Amino acid sequence: MSHTKHKIPSEFQIKSKVSQSTYLVSGLLKPWSGRTTKIFSTISSTPKYAPTELGSVPDLGEEQALEALSSACDAFDKGQGKWPTMKVIERINCMVKFVEQMKTKREEVVKLLMWEIGKNLADSQKEFDRTVDYINDTIEAYKQLDRNSAKFEKQGGIYAHIRRGPLGVVLCLGPYNYPLNETFTLLIPALIMGNTVIFKPAKLGVLLISPLMQCFQNSFPKGVVNVIFGRGRTLATPIMKSGRIDVLALIGNSKSANALQDNHPRKNRLRLVLGLEAKNPAIILPDADLDLTVDECISGSLSFNGQRCTALKVIYVHESVAQQFNEKFAAKVDTLNFANPWDKNAQLTPLPEPSKPTYIQELIDDSLKKGAKIINAKGGELSDNFIFPAVMYPVNENMRVFQEEQFGPIVPIVPFKYIEEPLHDMAESNYGQQVSVFGKDISTLAPLIDTLVNLVCRVNLNSSCQRGPDVYPFTGRKDSAFSTLSVHDALRSFSIRTFVASKDNDFNNKILNDLMTTKASNFISTDYIL
């Protein structure tokens, strides 16, 4: 798809390239004059198709990676740094300052989300606004956590003042499909709990961090946030090999997570916070409301072109309703509107990875060779930066699209006769994030739910899989996740319980009272944060 420049609304045109020529270490936006990486969009801004050059970012090397590591380690300073020992309310104030500055960058970030990863206007705006809400919700959750800790407990003649403390230095690596929101669901709780962070943006959705660089610099003490640009392997490998990273926070692929862990010389010391791949199924029972089911499966499988870890990536349909469901589903897929992100009613948008259409075509060809058919008329239609979603039926376990996490516009449908068939596949799968179940007979649903909750971490009843609301636990079994990400749980994932214990006697009690009265300690505090 291409549009002449004058057809692109003025506010969304690329009028000047974004040249990100600095990286953030030790509180300084350090200029970079070395090698850079050009950033392209697969969206064309000329009548004849050509990728659009959006700008460039530094291509940093090992020296700069270790510089950022030293900066983060110095800021933590073996637990003595300004940030980890700061009063809770002071860290909260830094985060409030950051989010207020961030809100002024909404227009720039939304525009870059559309151009860099092809996310439509409504979803790009939603990603920004949801991230702001997430930060504000995290601040409120941290206040409540602190309120609950503002007390002494007594057991066995010993007083205890229990709080949660930081873990140390965090390496934060985010994904390209939600380069702002999901990255910040790692970054924000890690920071607010008192950790220092090295953050490397994803290779796609990298320029949109550019408007936020000064916000980071202005809002946090030096060395607390360090932002570096370049190849993940080049930068992350020496950082991990140093053994000085306490937490690996990554949303991405399990192979990457395993490779990074293997570089760490003391894996027993390494805390992991991982959101990884999934192959979430939908199970359509004979009594499902098919109109509702079709709508939810469209949304679940093809929102943002299926480029979500929570997307429905395989649909199991009972053979008694397969033909009816397939006809309705295939027809509705063909009505989806492919357009540029800022166009009205853009439901399908250009794919940000240039190689993705070829990969999806390989999955289609493999499925056709092994007995499946494309059951929607427009399935597999190729353009310069897209391949129209192909609905494949009947799919079986020998096909690549059944085994691989496609992360793109292809929908495999598997017929089943007995419920044990999808349950067996889920138990054998490497993944265990979520499932969607469509049906209404409670005598069927009850035992099914009781099994499914032991195979995945979220069972969606008559609705598609999703991450939100962000207050709910977001995690997975097996290769899908490690630790839990939600507003509430992430604060715990990036911290550890720690406490001061004191025998109940006059000598110690006077010391504790003096500590509370003078407020000399930032840790021992019974202040209530409003």
C-alpha positions in Angstrom: 0.0 0.0 0.0 1.3 3.5 -0.8 -0.1 6.9 -0.6 1.2 10.1 -2.1 2.5 12.4 0.6 -0.3 15.0 0.2 -2.9 12.2 1.0 -1.2 11.6 4.4 -2.8 14.0 6.9 -0.4 16.8 7.6 -0.1 16.0 11.3 1.1 12.4 10.5 3.6 13.2 7.8 7.3 12.7 8.4 8.5 16.2 7.8 11.8 15.8 9.4 13.8 12.7 10.4 14.4 11.9 14.0 18.1 11.8 14.6 18.7 10.3 18.1 22.4 11.2 18.5 22.7 10.7 22.3 22.5 8.0 24.9 21.8 8.3 28.6 24.4 7.4 31.1 25.4 8.8 34.5 22.7 11.4 34.2 24.2 12.8 30.9 22.8 12.7 27.4 26.1 11.8 25.9 26.6 12.8 22.2 27.5 9.9 19.9 29.5 10.5 16.7 30.1 6.8 15.8 28.2 4.4 13.7 24.5 4.8 13.5 21.6 2.6 12.4 19.0 4.0 10.0 15.4 3.3 11.0 12.9 2.6 8.3 9.1 2.2 8.2 7.5 -0.4 5.8 4.9 2.3 5.2 5.5 4.2 2.0 5.1 8.0 1.7 5.6 8.1 -2.1 3.3 7.0 -5.0 5.8 4.3 -6.0 6.3 1.9 -3.1 9.5 2.5 -1.1 10.1 2.2 2.7 10.2 5.5 4.5 13.4 6.5 6.3 12.3 7.8 9.8 15.6 8.6 11.3 18.6 7.0 13.0 19.8 5.8 16.4 23.4 5.2 17.8 24.9 1.8 17.1 26.7 1.5 20.4 29.3 -1.2 21.2 30.6 -3.1 24.2 32.5 -0.1 25.6 29.2 1.9 25.9 27.3 -1.1 27.3 29.9 -1.5 30.1 29.8 2.3 30.6 26.0 2.1 31.2 26.6 -0.9 33.5 29.1 1.0 35.6 26.7 3.9 35.8 23.9 1.8 37.1 26.2 0.0 39.6 27.6 3.3 40.8 24.1 4.7 41.3 23.0 1.6 43.4 26.4 1.8 45.1 26.1 -1.6 46.9 22.9 -0.5 48.4 24.3 2.8 49.7 23.2 4.9 46.7 20.9 7.9 46.9 18.1 6.1 45.0 17.9 2.8 46.9 18.1 4.6 50.3 15.7 7.4 49.4 12.5 7.9 51.2 9.5 6.2 49.5 7.7 9.5 49.0 10.8 11.0 47.3 11.0 8.2 44.8 7.3 8.6 44.2 7.8 12.3 43.5 10.5 11.5 40.9 8.0 9.2 39.2 5.3 11.8 39.3 7.7 14.4 37.7 8.5 11.9 35.0 4.9 11.0 34.1 3.9 14.7 34.0 6.7 15.4 31.5 5.9 12.3 29.5 2.3 13.4 29.0 3.6 16.4 27.0 5.2 14.0 24.5 2.0 12.1 23.6 1.6 13.4 20.0 5.2 12.7 19.1 5.2 9.2 20.6 1.8 8.3 19.0 3.0 9.4 15.6 6.2 7.3 15.8 4.2 4.3 17.1 2.2 4.4 13.8 5.1 4.8 11.5 7.6 2.5 13.3 5.4 -0.5 14.0 2.2 0.1 11.9 -0.1 0.3 14.9 -3.4 2.1 14.0 -4.1 5.6 15.4 -6.7 4.5 18.0 -4.5 1.7 19.4 -1.4 3.9 19.4 -3.2 6.5 21.4 -4.5 3.8 23.7 -1.0 2.4 24.2 0.2 5.8 25.3 -2.7 6.6 27.5 -2.7 3.1 29.0 1.0 3.5 29.9 0.3 6.8 31.7 -2.5 5.1 33.6 -0.2 2.2 34.4 2.4 4.6 35.9 -0.2 6.4 38.0 -1.7 3.1 39.1 1.8 1.8 40.1 2.4 5.0 42.1 -0.9 4.4 44.0 -0.2 0.7 44.5 3.3 1.6 45.9 1.7 4.1 48.3 -0.7 1.4 49.5 2.2 -1.1 49.8 4.1 1.4 51.9 1.0 2.2 54.1 0.6 -1.5 54.8 4.3 -1.6 55.9 4.2 1.4 58.1 3.9 -0.6 61.3 5.7 -3.0 63.7 4.8 -6.6 64.2 5.6 -8.7 67.3 6.1 -12.4 67.5 8.0 -14.4 70.1 9.2 -11.3 71.9 10.7 -9.8 68.8 9.5 -6.7 67.0 9.8 -6.6 63.2 9.5 -3.7 60.8 9.0 -5.4 57.4 9.3 -3.6 54.1 10.1 -4.5 50.5 13.6 -3.5 49.3 15.2 -3.3 45.9 17.2 -6.1 44.3 19.9 -4.1 42.7 20.7 -3.5 39.0 18.1 -4.4 36.3 18.7 -5.0 32.6 15.4 -4.1 30.9 14.6 -5.3 27.4 11.2 -4.6 25.9 9.3 -6.0 22.8 8.5 -4.3 19.5 4.8 -4.9 19.5 4.2 -2.8 22.6 7.4 -0.9 22.7 6.1 1.7 25.1 3.5 -0.1 27.3 5.1 -3.5 27.9 8.5 -2.0 28.2 7.3 0.4 30.9 5.5 -2.4 32.7 9.0 -3.7 33.4 10.8 -0.3 33.8 8.4 1.6 36.0 8.0 -1.0 38.9 11.7 -1.8 38.8 12.6 1.9 39.2 10.0 2.8 41.8 11.1 0.0 44.1 14.6 1.5 44.3 16.5 -0.5 41.6 18.7 1.1 39.0 18.1 0.2 35.4 19.9 -0.3 32.1 17.3 0.0 29.3 17.8 -1.1 25.7 14.7 -0.4 23.5 13.6 -3.0 20.9 14.9 -2.8 17.4 11.5 -1.8 16.1 9.7 1.0 18.1 13.0 2.5 19.1 12.7 6.1 17.9 9.6 6.7 20.0 11.9 6.6 23.1 13.7 9.6 21.7 11.1 12.2 22.9 11.3 10.7 26.4 15.1 10.9 26.9 15.1 14.3 28.5 12.2 13.2 30.7 14.3 10.4 32.1 17.3 12.7 32.5 15.3 15.4 34.3 13.3 13.2 36.6 15.7 10.7 38.2 19.1 11.0 40.0 22.1 10.4 37.8 22.8 6.8 36.9 19.4 5.5 38.0 18.1 5.3 34.4 20.5 4.4 31.6 19.3 4.2 28.0 21.5 2.6 25.3 20.8 1.8 21.6 22.2 -0.9 19.4 22.1 -4.6 18.8 20.9 -6.7 21.7 23.6 -9.3 21.4 26.4 -6.7 21.2 25.2 -4.8 24.2 23.5 -7.3 26.5 26.1 -10.1 26.2 29.0 -8.2 27.9 26.6 -6.7 30.5 25.4 -10.2 31.5 28.9 -11.7 31.4 30.0 -9.2 34.0 27.8 -11.0 36.6 26.8 -7.6 38.0 23.2 -7.8 36.8 20.8 -8.7 39.6 17.6 -8.8 37.5 16.9 -9.7 33.9 13.6 -8.1 32.9 12.6 -9.1 29.4 9.5 -9.4 27.3 10.3 -11.3 24.1 11.4 -14.8 23.1 12.4 -17.7 25.4 15.5 -18.4 23.2 16.8 -14.9 23.9 16.0 -15.2 27.6 17.9 -18.5 27.8 20.9 -17.2 25.9 21.1 -14.2 28.1 20.9 -16.3 31.3 23.6 -18.6 30.0 26.0 -15.6 29.8 25.6 -14.8 33.5 28.3 -16.5 35.6 26.1 -16.7 38.7 22.7 -17.8 37.6 21.6 -18.6 41.1 21.8 -14.9 41.9 19.9 -13.8 38.8 16.2 -12.8 39.4 14.1 -13.3 36.3 11.1 -11.3 35.2 10.1 -12.6 31.8 7.1 -12.3 29.6 7.6 -14.7 26.7 5.8 -16.3 23.7 2.5 -18.1 23.8 0.2 -20.1 21.5 -3.1 -19.3 23.1 -6.0 -21.5 21.9 -9.7 -20.8 21.6 -12.0 -23.8 22.2 -15.4 -23.6 20.6 -17.9 -25.9 22.1 -21.1 -27.2 20.3 -23.4 -24.8 22.2 -21.3 -21.6 21.7 -23.0 -18.4 20.6 -21.4 -18.3 17.1 -22.0 -14.7 16.4 -20.4 -13.7 19.7 -17.6 -16.3 19.2 -16.8 -15.0 15.7 -16.5 -11.4 16.9 -14.2 -12.4 19.8 -12.1 -14.7 17.7 -11.6 -12.0 15.0 -10.5 -9.6 17.7 -8.4 -12.2 19.5 -6.6 -13.5 16.4 -6.1 -10.4 14.3 -6.0 -7.3 16.5 -2.7 -5.6 15.5 -2.4 -8.3 12.8 -2.0 -11.0 15.4 1.3 -9.5 16.6 0.5 -10.0 20.3 1.7 -12.6 22.7 -1.9 -12.8 24.0 -3.4 -13.3 20.5 -5.4 -16.4 19.7 -3.0 -18.4 17.6 -5.0 -21.6 17.1 -8.7 -22.1 17.1 -10.2 -25.5 18.1 -13.8 -25.8 16.8 -16.1 -28.8 17.6 -16.8 -30.7 14.4 -20.6 -30.3 14.8 -20.4 -26.5 14.4 -17.2 -26.3 12.4 -18.8 -25.6 9.0 -21.1 -22.9 10.4 -18.3 -21.2 12.3 -15.8 -21.3 9.4 -18.2 -19.7 7.0 -19.1 -16.9 9.4 -15.5 -16.4 10.5 -13.9 -16.5 7.0 -16.5 -14.0 5.6 -15.9 -11.6 8.5 -12.1 -11.7 8.1 -12.5 -10.7 4.4 -14.4 -7.6 5.5 -11.5 -6.3 7.6 -10.1 -3.1 6.2 -6.4 -2.9 5.3 -5.2 0.7 5.5 -2.4 2.9 6.8 -2.5 3.4 10.6 -4.0 6.9 10.5 -6.7 6.0 8.0 -10.3 5.8 9.3 -11.3 2.2 10.3 -7.8 0.8 9.8 -8.3 -2.7 11.2 -5.3 -4.3 9.4 -2.1 -2.3 8.9 1.3 -2.7 7.3 3.6 -5.3 8.9 6.6 -3.6 10.6 9.0 -6.6 9.8 9.9 -6.6 6.1 10.4 -10.4 6.3 7.1 -11.2 7.9 4.9 -11.6 4.7 7.4 -14.1 3.3 7.3 -16.1 6.6 3.5 -16.1 6.7 3.6 -17.3 3.0 5.9 -20.2 4.1 3.4 -21.2 6.7 0.5 -21.1 4.2 2.4 -23.2 1.7 3.3 -25.8 4.3 -0.3 -26.1 5.4 -1.6 -26.4 1.8 1.0 -29.1 1.1 -0.2 -31.0 4.1 -3.9 -30.9 3.4 -5.3 -27.6 4.7 -7.1 -25.1 2.6 -7.4 -21.3 2.6 -11.1 -20.9 3.4 -11.4 -17.1 3.0 -11.4 -15.5 -0.5 -8.7 -12.9 0.2 -6.5 -15.1 2.3 -2.8 -14.8 1.3 -3.1 -11.8 -1.0 0.3 -10.2 -1.0 1.2 -6.5 -1.2 4.5 -4.7 -0.7 4.3 -4.6 3.1 1.4 -7.0 4.0 -0.1 -10.4 3.5 -3.9 -10.6 4.0 -4.9 -12.9 6.8 -5.3 -16.5 5.6 -7.8 -18.7 7.5 -6.5 -22.3 7.2 -8.7 -25.4 7.7 -8.4 -28.2 8.6 -5.1 -27.8 10.4 -3.3 -30.7 12.2 -0.3 -31.1 14.4 2.1 -31.9 11.5 1.8 -28.4 10.1 4.2 -25.6 11.0 1.4 -23.2 11.7 0.2 -25.6 14.4 3.7 -25.8 16.1 5.1 -22.3 15.6 4.0 -19.0 17.2 3.1 -17.3 14.0 2.9 -13.7 15.4 1.2 -12.5 12.3 -1.9 -12.6 10.1 -2.7 -16.3 9.7 -5.4 -18.2 11.6 -5.2 -22.0 11.9 -8.5 -23.8 12.7 -8.4 -27.3 14.1 -11.5 -29.5 14.2 -12.1 -31.7 17.2 -14.6 -34.4 18.2 -13.7 -35.0 21.9 -12.6 -32.3 24.4 -9.7 -34.5 25.3 -8.1 -33.6 22.0 -7.4 -29.8 22.6 -6.7 -30.6 26.3 -4.0 -33.1 25.2 -2.5 -30.5 22.9 -2.4 -27.9 25.5 -0.8 -30.2 28.0 1.9 -31.2 25.5 2.5 -27.6 24.4 5.6 -25.6 25.4 3.3 -22.7 26.3 0.7 -22.0 29.0 -0.4 -18.4 29.1 -4.2 -18.2 28.4 -7.1 -19.9 26.7 -10.5 -18.7 25.5 -13.5 -21.0 26.0 -16.8 -20.5 24.1 -19.9 -22.2 25.3 -22.7 -22.0 27.9 -23.6 -25.4 29.4 -22.2 -25.3 33.0 -22.1 -29.1 33.3 -19.6 -29.0 30.4 -17.8 -25.8 31.4 -17.3 -26.6 35.1 -14.9 -29.6 34.7 -13.3 -28.0 31.7 -12.4 -24.8 33.7 -11.1 -27.0 36.6 -8.6 -28.6 34.2 -7.7 -25.5 32.2 -6.7 -23.5 35.2 -3.9 -26.1 35.7 -2.7 -25.7 32.1 -2.7 -21.9 31.7 -2.9 -18.9 34.0 -6.0 -17.2 32.7 -9.2 -18.8 31.3 -11.3 -16.3 29.3 -15.0 -17.2 29.2 -16.7 -16.3 26.0 -14.1 -13.6 25.3 -10.7 -13.3 23.6 -7.4 -13.5 25.4 -5.9 -10.2 26.6 -3.5 -8.7 29.1 -5.7 -6.1 30.8 -7.0 -4.8 33.0 -3.4 -4.2 34.3 -4.4 -4.8 37.9 -5.0 -8.5 37.1 -2.1 -11.0 37.2 -0.3 -11.4 33.9 1.9 -14.4 33.8 2.2 -17.9 32.2 3.4 -21.4 32.7 6.2 -23.3 31.0 7.9 -21.2 28.3 5.4 -18.4 28.4 6.5 -16.4 31.5 8.5 -16.2 34.7 7.3 -14.0 37.5 4.0 -12.0 37.4 3.4 -8.7 35.8 0.5 -6.6 37.0 0.4 -3.3 38.8 0.3 -5.1 42.2 2.5 -8.1 41.4 5.3 -6.3 39.5 6.2 -4.3 42.6 6.9 -7.6 44.3 8.7 -9.1 41.3 11.2 -6.3 41.4 11.8 -6.3 45.2 12.4 -8.6 48.2 11.1 -8.6 51.7 13.6 -7.2 54.2 13.2 -6.2 57.8 14.7 -4.9 61.0 14.2 -7.2 64.0 14.6 -6.1 67.6 14.1 -7.9 70.9 11.4 -6.4 73.1 13.4 -4.8 75.9 13.8 -1.3 77.2 17.2 -0.7 75.6 16.0 -1.6 72.1 12.6 0.0 72.4 14.1 3.3 73.3 16.3 3.1 70.1 13.3 2.3 68.0 11.3 5.1 69.5 14.1 7.6 68.9 14.5 6.4 65.3 10.8 7.0 64.7 10.7 10.3 66.5 13.7 11.8 64.8 12.9 10.2 61.4 16.7 9.7 61.0 16.1 6.5 59.1 14.4 6.3 55.7 13.7 2.6 56.2 12.2 2.7 59.7 9.2 4.8 59.3 5.5 4.6 60.3 4.6 7.7 58.3 1.4 7.3 56.4 1.6 8.5 52.8 -1.6 10.1 51.6 
